[in-house]
Amino acid sequence: MIKEVAAQVPFLVYSGDVDAQLPHTASEWWTSHLGFRQVKKWHPWQSAGSYVGGYTTVYEHGFTFATVKGAGHMVPQYRPLAALELVK
């Protein structure tokens, strides 16, 4: 179902890189196995000007997977400014 929705509307999946409940590697795995063509390889995204906020991979159909550095399971709670920057 996620693949069908993500093919129709922009879709962002994000994970904190220190999440002990659901590791970002698990989210990265399932997002990379949806079958969407990768249009921009794993690269850093910036927060607060020059700070590396995490890393992101962009796929076709506006589907994006991103990590947030230093964030646990509740990304907006751990890194509120970076989370806001990510969704802008």
Backbone atoms as SQL, in Angstrom:
CREATE TABLE atoms (id INTEGER PRIMARY KEY, chain TEXT, resi INTEGER, resn TEXT, atom TEXT, x REAL, y REAL, z REAL);
INSERT INTO atoms VALUES
  (1, 'A', 1, 'MET', 'N', 0.803, -1.184, 0.000),
  (2, 'A', 1, 'MET', 'CA', 0.000, 0.000, 0.000),
  (3, 'A', 1, 'MET', 'C', 0.862, 1.270, 0.000),
  (4, 'A', 2, 'ILE', 'N', 1.965, 1.249, 0.755),
  (5, 'A', 2, 'ILE', 'CA', 2.833, 2.424, 0.810),
  (6, 'A', 2, 'ILE', 'C', 3.361, 2.756, -0.579),
  (7, 'A', 3, 'LYS', 'N', 3.723, 1.754, -1.334),
  (8, 'A', 3, 'LYS', 'CA', 4.272, 2.001, -2.664),
  (9, 'A', 3, 'LYS', 'C', 3.244, 2.701, -3.555),
  (10, 'A', 4, 'GLU', 'N', 1.991, 2.300, -3.483),
  (11, 'A', 4, 'GLU', 'CA', 0.949, 2.910, -4.313),
  (12, 'A', 4, 'GLU', 'C', 0.710, 4.371, -3.922),
  (13, 'A', 5, 'VAL', 'N', 0.659, 4.649, -2.628),
  (14, 'A', 5, 'VAL', 'CA', 0.460, 6.021, -2.160),
  (15, 'A', 5, 'VAL', 'C', 1.674, 6.877, -2.507),
  (16, 'A', 6, 'ALA', 'N', 2.866, 6.348, -2.244),
  (17, 'A', 6, 'ALA', 'CA', 4.100, 7.099, -2.491),
  (18, 'A', 6, 'ALA', 'C', 4.305, 7.413, -3.968),
  (19, 'A', 7, 'ALA', 'N', 3.740, 6.615, -4.839),
  (20, 'A', 7, 'ALA', 'CA', 3.862, 6.869, -6.272),
  (21, 'A', 7, 'ALA', 'C', 2.954, 8.018, -6.720),
  (22, 'A', 8, 'GLN', 'N', 2.002, 8.420, -5.852),
  (23, 'A', 8, 'GLN', 'CA', 1.040, 9.451, -6.222),
  (24, 'A', 8, 'GLN', 'C', 1.269, 10.798, -5.540),
  (25, 'A', 9, 'VAL', 'N', 1.871, 10.788, -4.359),
  (26, 'A', 9, 'VAL', 'CA', 2.092, 12.028, -3.595),
  (27, 'A', 9, 'VAL', 'C', 3.517, 12.031, -3.043),
  (28, 'A', 10, 'PRO', 'N', 4.107, 13.209, -2.836),
  (29, 'A', 10, 'PRO', 'CA', 5.436, 13.255, -2.213),
  (30, 'A', 10, 'PRO', 'C', 5.385, 12.558, -0.848),
  (31, 'A', 11, 'PHE', 'N', 6.433, 11.845, -0.519),
  (32, 'A', 11, 'PHE', 'CA', 6.438, 10.986, 0.665),
  (33, 'A', 11, 'PHE', 'C', 7.801, 11.073, 1.328),
  (34, 'A', 12, 'LEU', 'N', 7.826, 11.348, 2.621),
  (35, 'A', 12, 'LEU', 'CA', 9.073, 11.433, 3.376),
  (36, 'A', 12, 'LEU', 'C', 9.055, 10.410, 4.503),
  (37, 'A', 13, 'VAL', 'N', 10.068, 9.556, 4.528),
  (38, 'A', 13, 'VAL', 'CA', 10.270, 8.618, 5.627),
  (39, 'A', 13, 'VAL', 'C', 11.549, 9.062, 6.307),
  (40, 'A', 14, 'TYR', 'N', 11.490, 9.282, 7.632),
  (41, 'A', 14, 'TYR', 'CA', 12.701, 9.705, 8.331),
  (42, 'A', 14, 'TYR', 'C', 12.895, 8.900, 9.605),
  (43, 'A', 15, 'SER', 'N', 14.156, 8.777, 9.999),
  (44, 'A', 15, 'SER', 'CA', 14.522, 8.023, 11.191),
  (45, 'A', 15, 'SER', 'C', 15.650, 8.732, 11.910),
  (46, 'A', 16, 'GLY', 'N', 15.598, 8.698, 13.235),
  (47, 'A', 16, 'GLY', 'CA', 16.720, 9.181, 14.018),
  (48, 'A', 16, 'GLY', 'C', 17.858, 8.179, 13.929),
  (49, 'A', 17, 'ASP', 'N', 19.081, 8.670, 13.827),
  (50, 'A', 17, 'ASP', 'CA', 20.197, 7.731, 13.655),
  (51, 'A', 17, 'ASP', 'C', 20.665, 7.082, 14.956),
  (52, 'A', 18, 'VAL', 'N', 20.081, 7.454, 16.093),
  (53, 'A', 18, 'VAL', 'CA', 20.394, 6.779, 17.355),
  (54, 'A', 18, 'VAL', 'C', 19.132, 6.147, 17.959),
  (55, 'A', 19, 'ASP', 'N', 18.166, 5.849, 17.123),
  (56, 'A', 19, 'ASP', 'CA', 16.919, 5.214, 17.546),
  (57, 'A', 19, 'ASP', 'C', 17.191, 3.759, 17.916),
  (58, 'A', 20, 'ALA', 'N', 17.027, 3.416, 19.188),
  (59, 'A', 20, 'ALA', 'CA', 17.263, 2.046, 19.650),
  (60, 'A', 20, 'ALA', 'C', 16.037, 1.153, 19.448),
  (61, 'A', 21, 'GLN', 'N', 14.867, 1.748, 19.194),
  (62, 'A', 21, 'GLN', 'CA', 13.643, 0.958, 19.022),
  (63, 'A', 21, 'GLN', 'C', 13.458, 0.494, 17.579),
  (64, 'A', 22, 'LEU', 'N', 13.760, 1.367, 16.632),
  (65, 'A', 22, 'LEU', 'CA', 13.632, 1.040, 15.215),
  (66, 'A', 22, 'LEU', 'C', 14.836, 1.644, 14.497),
  (67, 'A', 23, 'PRO', 'N', 15.897, 0.875, 14.362),
  (68, 'A', 23, 'PRO', 'CA', 17.135, 1.411, 13.771),
  (69, 'A', 23, 'PRO', 'C', 16.915, 1.971, 12.364),
  (70, 'A', 24, 'HIS', 'N', 17.622, 3.055, 12.075),
  (71, 'A', 24, 'HIS', 'CA', 17.495, 3.679, 10.754),
  (72, 'A', 24, 'HIS', 'C', 17.884, 2.726, 9.643),
  (73, 'A', 25, 'THR', 'N', 18.727, 1.753, 9.943),
  (74, 'A', 25, 'THR', 'CA', 19.121, 0.791, 8.913),
  (75, 'A', 25, 'THR', 'C', 17.937, -0.053, 8.460),
  (76, 'A', 26, 'ALA', 'N', 16.989, -0.323, 9.362),
  (77, 'A', 26, 'ALA', 'CA', 15.784, -1.073, 8.985),
  (78, 'A', 26, 'ALA', 'C', 14.903, -0.232, 8.063),
  (79, 'A', 27, 'SER', 'N', 14.742, 1.048, 8.402),
  (80, 'A', 27, 'SER', 'CA', 13.948, 1.940, 7.545),
  (81, 'A', 27, 'SER', 'C', 14.619, 2.124, 6.192),
  (82, 'A', 28, 'GLU', 'N', 15.934, 2.244, 6.214),
  (83, 'A', 28, 'GLU', 'CA', 16.677, 2.388, 4.957),
  (84, 'A', 28, 'GLU', 'C', 16.499, 1.148, 4.095),
  (85, 'A', 29, 'TRP', 'N', 16.495, -0.012, 4.705),
  (86, 'A', 29, 'TRP', 'CA', 16.361, -1.260, 3.956),
  (87, 'A', 29, 'TRP', 'C', 15.016, -1.319, 3.247),
  (88, 'A', 30, 'TRP', 'N', 13.902, -1.121, 3.996),
  (89, 'A', 30, 'TRP', 'CA', 12.603, -1.294, 3.340),
  (90, 'A', 30, 'TRP', 'C', 12.336, -0.198, 2.323),
  (91, 'A', 31, 'THR', 'N', 12.830, 1.027, 2.575),
  (92, 'A', 31, 'THR', 'CA', 12.597, 2.084, 1.589),
  (93, 'A', 31, 'THR', 'C', 13.386, 1.830, 0.302),
  (94, 'A', 32, 'SER', 'N', 14.560, 1.263, 0.444),
  (95, 'A', 32, 'SER', 'CA', 15.374, 0.986, -0.755),
  (96, 'A', 32, 'SER', 'C', 14.865, -0.222, -1.533),
  (97, 'A', 33, 'HIS', 'N', 14.006, -1.018, -0.919),
  (98, 'A', 33, 'HIS', 'CA', 13.487, -2.214, -1.585),
  (99, 'A', 33, 'HIS', 'C', 12.059, -2.056, -2.106),
  (100, 'A', 34, 'LEU', 'N', 11.567, -0.827, -2.202),
  (101, 'A', 34, 'LEU', 'CA', 10.238, -0.610, -2.774),
  (102, 'A', 34, 'LEU', 'C', 10.244, -0.726, -4.295),
  (103, 'A', 35, 'GLY', 'N', 11.414, -0.615, -4.881),
  (104, 'A', 35, 'GLY', 'CA', 11.514, -0.728, -6.333),
  (105, 'A', 35, 'GLY', 'C', 11.526, 0.600, -7.056),
  (106, 'A', 36, 'PHE', 'N', 11.574, 1.710, -6.314),
  (107, 'A', 36, 'PHE', 'CA', 11.668, 3.018, -6.951),
  (108, 'A', 36, 'PHE', 'C', 13.101, 3.271, -7.403),
  (109, 'A', 37, 'ARG', 'N', 13.232, 3.928, -8.542),
  (110, 'A', 37, 'ARG', 'CA', 14.553, 4.280, -9.067),
  (111, 'A', 37, 'ARG', 'C', 15.154, 5.394, -8.216),
  (112, 'A', 38, 'GLN', 'N', 16.405, 5.230, -7.848),
  (113, 'A', 38, 'GLN', 'CA', 17.114, 6.238, -7.061),
  (114, 'A', 38, 'GLN', 'C', 17.520, 7.398, -7.974),
  (115, 'A', 39, 'VAL', 'N', 17.130, 8.633, -7.605),
  (116, 'A', 39, 'VAL', 'CA', 17.477, 9.788, -8.426),
  (117, 'A', 39, 'VAL', 'C', 18.569, 10.651, -7.792),
  (118, 'A', 40, 'LYS', 'N', 18.768, 10.504, -6.482),
  (119, 'A', 40, 'LYS', 'CA', 19.872, 11.195, -5.820),
  (120, 'A', 40, 'LYS', 'C', 20.392, 10.287, -4.714),
  (121, 'A', 41, 'LYS', 'N', 21.665, 9.906, -4.852),
  (122, 'A', 41, 'LYS', 'CA', 22.262, 8.967, -3.909),
  (123, 'A', 41, 'LYS', 'C', 22.398, 9.561, -2.515),
  (124, 'A', 42, 'TRP', 'N', 22.657, 8.686, -1.565),
  (125, 'A', 42, 'TRP', 'CA', 22.869, 9.009, -0.150),
  (126, 'A', 42, 'TRP', 'C', 23.785, 10.218, -0.040),
  (127, 'A', 43, 'HIS', 'N', 23.279, 11.294, 0.551),
  (128, 'A', 43, 'HIS', 'CA', 24.050, 12.528, 0.663),
  (129, 'A', 43, 'HIS', 'C', 23.626, 13.289, 1.921),
  (130, 'A', 44, 'PRO', 'N', 24.491, 14.148, 2.442),
  (131, 'A', 44, 'PRO', 'CA', 24.126, 14.900, 3.642),
  (132, 'A', 44, 'PRO', 'C', 23.118, 15.997, 3.319),
  (133, 'A', 45, 'TRP', 'N', 22.247, 16.285, 4.275),
  (134, 'A', 45, 'TRP', 'CA', 21.387, 17.458, 4.182),
  (135, 'A', 45, 'TRP', 'C', 21.789, 18.380, 5.327),
  (136, 'A', 46, 'GLN', 'N', 21.615, 19.678, 5.103),
  (137, 'A', 46, 'GLN', 'CA', 22.113, 20.648, 6.070),
  (138, 'A', 46, 'GLN', 'C', 21.002, 21.250, 6.912),
  (139, 'A', 47, 'SER', 'N', 21.339, 21.473, 8.175),
  (140, 'A', 47, 'SER', 'CA', 20.437, 22.101, 9.123),
  (141, 'A', 47, 'SER', 'C', 21.184, 23.256, 9.769),
  (142, 'A', 48, 'ALA', 'N', 20.479, 24.313, 10.078),
  (143, 'A', 48, 'ALA', 'CA', 21.083, 25.487, 10.746),
  (144, 'A', 48, 'ALA', 'C', 22.284, 26.015, 9.972),
  (145, 'A', 49, 'GLY', 'N', 22.114, 26.134, 8.679),
  (146, 'A', 49, 'GLY', 'CA', 23.192, 26.710, 7.865),
  (147, 'A', 49, 'GLY', 'C', 24.182, 25.691, 7.357),
  (148, 'A', 50, 'SER', 'N', 25.155, 25.336, 8.178),
  (149, 'A', 50, 'SER', 'CA', 26.211, 24.446, 7.693),
  (150, 'A', 50, 'SER', 'C', 26.312, 23.137, 8.482),
  (151, 'A', 51, 'TYR', 'N', 25.457, 22.938, 9.456),
  (152, 'A', 51, 'TYR', 'CA', 25.462, 21.719, 10.263),
  (153, 'A', 51, 'TYR', 'C', 24.858, 20.562, 9.459),
  (154, 'A', 52, 'VAL', 'N', 25.514, 19.414, 9.465),
  (155, 'A', 52, 'VAL', 'CA', 24.958, 18.239, 8.793),
  (156, 'A', 52, 'VAL', 'C', 23.835, 17.699, 9.674),
  (157, 'A', 53, 'GLY', 'N', 22.611, 17.814, 9.181),
  (158, 'A', 53, 'GLY', 'CA', 21.443, 17.380, 9.943),
  (159, 'A', 53, 'GLY', 'C', 21.183, 15.896, 9.847),
  (160, 'A', 54, 'GLY', 'N', 21.756, 15.261, 8.842),
  (161, 'A', 54, 'GLY', 'CA', 21.567, 13.837, 8.613),
  (162, 'A', 54, 'GLY', 'C', 21.897, 13.529, 7.163),
  (163, 'A', 55, 'TYR', 'N', 21.367, 12.425, 6.689),
  (164, 'A', 55, 'TYR', 'CA', 21.630, 11.997, 5.318),
  (165, 'A', 55, 'TYR', 'C', 20.309, 11.619, 4.665),
  (166, 'A', 56, 'THR', 'N', 20.266, 11.741, 3.357),
  (167, 'A', 56, 'THR', 'CA', 19.025, 11.469, 2.646),
  (168, 'A', 56, 'THR', 'C', 19.295, 10.783, 1.308),
  (169, 'A', 57, 'THR', 'N', 18.329, 10.000, 0.889),
  (170, 'A', 57, 'THR', 'CA', 18.320, 9.387, -0.437),
  (171, 'A', 57, 'THR', 'C', 16.986, 9.751, -1.070),
  (172, 'A', 58, 'VAL', 'N', 17.024, 10.203, -2.313),
  (173, 'A', 58, 'VAL', 'CA', 15.802, 10.601, -3.016),
  (174, 'A', 58, 'VAL', 'C', 15.528, 9.603, -4.140),
  (175, 'A', 59, 'TYR', 'N', 14.278, 9.182, -4.207),
  (176, 'A', 59, 'TYR', 'CA', 13.838, 8.235, -5.227),
  (177, 'A', 59, 'TYR', 'C', 12.821, 8.908, -6.150),
  (178, 'A', 60, 'GLU', 'N', 12.489, 8.245, -7.228),
  (179, 'A', 60, 'GLU', 'CA', 11.476, 8.772, -8.140),
  (180, 'A', 60, 'GLU', 'C', 10.140, 8.934, -7.405),
  (181, 'A', 61, 'HIS', 'N', 9.239, 9.669, -7.993),
  (182, 'A', 61, 'HIS', 'CA', 7.899, 9.940, -7.461),
  (183, 'A', 61, 'HIS', 'C', 7.930, 10.830, -6.219),
  (184, 'A', 62, 'GLY', 'N', 9.052, 11.493, -5.940),
  (185, 'A', 62, 'GLY', 'CA', 9.121, 12.356, -4.772),
  (186, 'A', 62, 'GLY', 'C', 9.219, 11.593, -3.461),
  (187, 'A', 63, 'PHE', 'N', 9.689, 10.353, -3.526),
  (188, 'A', 63, 'PHE', 'CA', 9.853, 9.530, -2.321),
  (189, 'A', 63, 'PHE', 'C', 11.247, 9.748, -1.760),
  (190, 'A', 64, 'THR', 'N', 11.326, 10.090, -0.466),
  (191, 'A', 64, 'THR', 'CA', 12.610, 10.409, 0.163),
  (192, 'A', 64, 'THR', 'C', 12.765, 9.668, 1.478),
  (193, 'A', 65, 'PHE', 'N', 13.956, 9.129, 1.693),
  (194, 'A', 65, 'PHE', 'CA', 14.325, 8.569, 2.991),
  (195, 'A', 65, 'PHE', 'C', 15.406, 9.461, 3.583),
  (196, 'A', 66, 'ALA', 'N', 15.260, 9.814, 4.867),
  (197, 'A', 66, 'ALA', 'CA', 16.246, 10.676, 5.517),
  (198, 'A', 66, 'ALA', 'C', 16.529, 10.208, 6.937),
  (199, 'A', 67, 'THR', 'N', 17.748, 10.477, 7.378),
  (200, 'A', 67, 'THR', 'CA', 18.089, 10.271, 8.783),
  (201, 'A', 67, 'THR', 'C', 18.272, 11.635, 9.427),
  (202, 'A', 68, 'VAL', 'N', 18.126, 11.666, 10.745),
  (203, 'A', 68, 'VAL', 'CA', 18.361, 12.883, 11.506),
  (204, 'A', 68, 'VAL', 'C', 19.423, 12.556, 12.547),
  (205, 'A', 69, 'LYS', 'N', 20.570, 13.233, 12.433),
  (206, 'A', 69, 'LYS', 'CA', 21.690, 12.967, 13.333),
  (207, 'A', 69, 'LYS', 'C', 21.338, 13.316, 14.776),
  (208, 'A', 70, 'GLY', 'N', 21.677, 12.406, 15.669),
  (209, 'A', 70, 'GLY', 'CA', 21.491, 12.639, 17.093),
  (210, 'A', 70, 'GLY', 'C', 20.078, 12.474, 17.598),
  (211, 'A', 71, 'ALA', 'N', 19.167, 12.011, 16.758),
  (212, 'A', 71, 'ALA', 'CA', 17.769, 11.857, 17.161),
  (213, 'A', 71, 'ALA', 'C', 17.455, 10.411, 17.481),
  (214, 'A', 72, 'GLY', 'N', 16.636, 10.242, 18.508),
  (215, 'A', 72, 'GLY', 'CA', 16.127, 8.927, 18.849),
  (216, 'A', 72, 'GLY', 'C', 14.818, 8.661, 18.135),
  (217, 'A', 73, 'HIS', 'N', 13.999, 7.777, 18.715),
  (218, 'A', 73, 'HIS', 'CA', 12.764, 7.334, 18.075),
  (219, 'A', 73, 'HIS', 'C', 11.780, 8.477, 17.821),
  (220, 'A', 74, 'MET', 'N', 11.687, 9.414, 18.727),
  (221, 'A', 74, 'MET', 'CA', 10.780, 10.559, 18.575),
  (222, 'A', 74, 'MET', 'C', 11.583, 11.744, 18.047),
  (223, 'A', 75, 'VAL', 'N', 11.844, 11.743, 16.760),
  (224, 'A', 75, 'VAL', 'CA', 12.740, 12.727, 16.140),
  (225, 'A', 75, 'VAL', 'C', 12.412, 14.169, 16.540),
  (226, 'A', 76, 'PRO', 'N', 11.162, 14.638, 16.430),
  (227, 'A', 76, 'PRO', 'CA', 10.885, 16.035, 16.790),
  (228, 'A', 76, 'PRO', 'C', 11.160, 16.358, 18.266),
  (229, 'A', 77, 'GLN', 'N', 11.077, 15.360, 19.122),
  (230, 'A', 77, 'GLN', 'CA', 11.359, 15.577, 20.540),
  (231, 'A', 77, 'GLN', 'C', 12.859, 15.733, 20.787),
  (232, 'A', 78, 'TYR', 'N', 13.667, 14.917, 20.117),
  (233, 'A', 78, 'TYR', 'CA', 15.113, 14.943, 20.311),
  (234, 'A', 78, 'TYR', 'C', 15.792, 16.083, 19.563),
  (235, 'A', 79, 'ARG', 'N', 15.345, 16.338, 18.323),
  (236, 'A', 79, 'ARG', 'CA', 15.995, 17.334, 17.466),
  (237, 'A', 79, 'ARG', 'C', 14.930, 18.193, 16.787),
  (238, 'A', 80, 'PRO', 'N', 14.217, 19.037, 17.545),
  (239, 'A', 80, 'PRO', 'CA', 13.086, 19.773, 16.967),
  (240, 'A', 80, 'PRO', 'C', 13.454, 20.695, 15.813),
  (241, 'A', 81, 'LEU', 'N', 14.550, 21.419, 15.917),
  (242, 'A', 81, 'LEU', 'CA', 14.908, 22.335, 14.828),
  (243, 'A', 81, 'LEU', 'C', 15.312, 21.576, 13.563),
  (244, 'A', 82, 'ALA', 'N', 16.062, 20.507, 13.731),
  (245, 'A', 82, 'ALA', 'CA', 16.451, 19.692, 12.567),
  (246, 'A', 82, 'ALA', 'C', 15.227, 19.047, 11.944),
  (247, 'A', 83, 'ALA', 'N', 14.296, 18.571, 12.753),
  (248, 'A', 83, 'ALA', 'CA', 13.073, 17.961, 12.223),
  (249, 'A', 83, 'ALA', 'C', 12.252, 18.959, 11.421),
  (250, 'A', 84, 'LEU', 'N', 12.146, 20.168, 11.937),
  (251, 'A', 84, 'LEU', 'CA', 11.426, 21.215, 11.213),
  (252, 'A', 84, 'LEU', 'C', 12.117, 21.545, 9.890),
  (253, 'A', 85, 'GLU', 'N', 13.420, 21.655, 9.931),
  (254, 'A', 85, 'GLU', 'CA', 14.197, 21.950, 8.722),
  (255, 'A', 85, 'GLU', 'C', 13.989, 20.848, 7.666),
  (256, 'A', 86, 'LEU', 'N', 13.937, 19.614, 8.121),
  (257, 'A', 86, 'LEU', 'CA', 13.787, 18.479, 7.229),
  (258, 'A', 86, 'LEU', 'C', 12.467, 18.509, 6.472),
  (259, 'A', 87, 'VAL', 'N', 11.393, 18.894, 7.135),
  (260, 'A', 87, 'VAL', 'CA', 10.079, 18.848, 6.490),
  (261, 'A', 87, 'VAL', 'C', 9.732, 20.118, 5.718),
  (262, 'A', 88, 'LYS', 'N', 10.572, 21.134, 5.761),
  (263, 'A', 88, 'LYS', 'CA', 10.300, 22.362, 4.995),
  (264, 'A', 88, 'LYS', 'C', 10.406, 22.118, 3.512);
